[in-house]
Amino acid sequence: MASLTLPNHYIPTFLRSHSPNHPSSQNLPLLSTPPNSQFFGLKLSHSSLSSLPSSSSLKPTIFAKVSKGSKPPNFTLKDQNGKNVSLSNFKGKPVVVYFYPADETPGCTKQACAFRDSYEKFKKAGAVVVGISGDDPSSHKAFASKYKLPFTLLSDEGNKVRKEWGVPGDFFGSLPGRETYVIDKNGVVQLVYNNQFQPEKHIDETLKILQSI
């Protein structure tokens, strides 16, 4: 499972990730973190203040290489069952590709469950939903099983595809970005939506576009 380490200076003391006793949509508040938390999709571990990076060592946020109207590069990654899946497998269908920071974090869990709860709407639009993070296949399998996720999760270990697509990070690159792409049946990007702190809005914006193409 992918994790990030930040100094104590960055970590709010109230941040916790809660797992529901029941993963159904009726029992979904999955967290006590306020929705505007600056670490809504991040898995955190403590380190000493001595590791606080200087401003000169912080990497700037990168700008998206894949944009509306472009055709994104193909990829082949392993899914939660260890099978290779390529973007080209979905040629001729609308595809929703969403990059998220990590499995089992508050914002990412909320986003995944929101995609789950609207999955029939995506199927009705003829669209395929694919989630991508740096977690390994076993982490994805546990995550998908726990929350009954009906769509594909892909393992981008080393963040190679994230970098190729130019998915922007947050907080000077210390937090992997949360970005969603809607690709039409001709392989052309129709939407690039980035919103780290309101994960459920990705579903609303995605469905609006799918209904118009």
Backbone hydrogen bonds, N-H to C=O, Kabsch-Sander energy under -0.5 kcal/mol:
donor,donor_aa,acceptor,acceptor_aa,energy
4,L,43,K,-1.7
6,L,4,L,-0.5
6,L,45,S,-1.1
8,N,47,S,-0.9
10,Y,7,P,-1.9
11,I,7,P,-0.5
11,I,8,N,-1.2
15,L,12,P,-1.4
18,H,16,R,-0.5
18,H,30,L,-1.1
27,N,24,S,-1.9
28,L,25,S,-0.9
37,S,34,P,-2.3
40,F,37,S,-1.0
42,L,39,F,-1.2
44,L,42,L,-0.6
51,S,48,S,-1.9
52,L,49,L,-1.8
57,S,54,S,-1.5
58,L,54,S,-0.6
58,L,55,S,-0.6
59,K,172,F,-0.7
65,K,165,W,-1.3
66,V,165,W,-2.0
67,S,65,K,-0.6
69,G,189,V,-3.0
70,S,67,S,-2.2
77,L,85,V,-2.5
78,K,155,S,-0.6
79,D,83,K,-2.6
80,Q,153,L,-0.6
82,G,79,D,-2.1
85,V,77,L,-3.1
87,L,75,F,-1.6
89,N,86,S,-1.5
90,F,87,L,-1.8
91,K,88,S,-1.5
92,G,185,K,-1.0
93,K,90,F,-2.0
95,V,183,I,-2.7
96,V,128,V,-3.5
97,V,95,V,-0.6
97,V,181,Y,-2.4
98,Y,96,V,-0.6
98,Y,130,V,-2.8
99,F,97,V,-0.5
99,F,179,E,-3.2
100,Y,132,I,-2.4
105,T,102,A,-1.0
107,G,40,F,-3.3
109,T,105,T,-2.7
110,K,106,P,-2.1
111,Q,107,G,-2.3
112,A,108,C,-2.5
113,C,109,T,-2.4
114,A,110,K,-1.7
115,F,111,Q,-2.3
116,R,112,A,-2.2
117,D,113,C,-2.5
118,S,114,A,-1.3
119,Y,116,R,-1.4
121,K,118,S,-1.0
122,F,118,S,-1.5
123,K,119,Y,-2.5
124,K,120,E,-2.3
125,A,121,K,-1.4
126,G,123,K,-1.5
127,A,122,F,-2.6
128,V,94,P,-2.2
130,V,96,V,-3.0
131,G,152,T,-2.7
132,I,98,Y,-2.5
133,S,154,L,-1.7
134,G,101,P,-0.6
139,S,136,D,-0.6
140,H,136,D,-2.1
141,K,137,P,-2.6
142,A,138,S,-2.0
143,F,139,S,-2.5
144,A,140,H,-3.1
145,S,141,K,-2.2
146,K,142,A,-2.5
147,Y,143,F,-1.8
148,K,145,S,-0.6
149,L,144,A,-2.3
152,T,129,V,-1.2
154,L,131,G,-3.3
155,S,78,K,-2.7
156,D,133,S,-3.3
156,D,154,L,-0.7
157,E,155,S,-0.6
159,N,156,D,-2.5
163,K,159,N,-2.0
164,E,160,K,-2.3
165,W,161,V,-2.7
166,G,162,R,-0.8
167,V,162,R,-2.4
170,D,175,L,-3.0
174,S,171,F,-1.6
175,L,170,D,-2.2
179,E,99,F,-1.1
179,E,177,G,-0.6
180,T,193,Y,-2.9
181,Y,97,V,-2.9
182,V,191,L,-2.0
183,I,95,V,-3.1
183,I,181,Y,-0.6
184,D,188,V,-2.8
187,G,184,D,-2.3
189,V,70,S,-2.9
190,Q,182,V,-3.6
191,L,182,V,-1.2
193,Y,180,T,-2.9
195,N,178,R,-1.3
201,K,198,Q,-1.5
202,H,199,P,-1.1
203,I,200,E,-0.9
204,D,200,E,-1.2
205,E,201,K,-2.6
206,T,202,H,-1.9
207,L,203,I,-2.4
208,K,204,D,-1.8
209,I,205,E,-1.7
210,L,206,T,-2.4
211,Q,207,L,-2.0
212,S,208,K,-0.5
212,S,209,I,-1.4
213,I,209,I,-0.8
213,I,210,L,-0.5
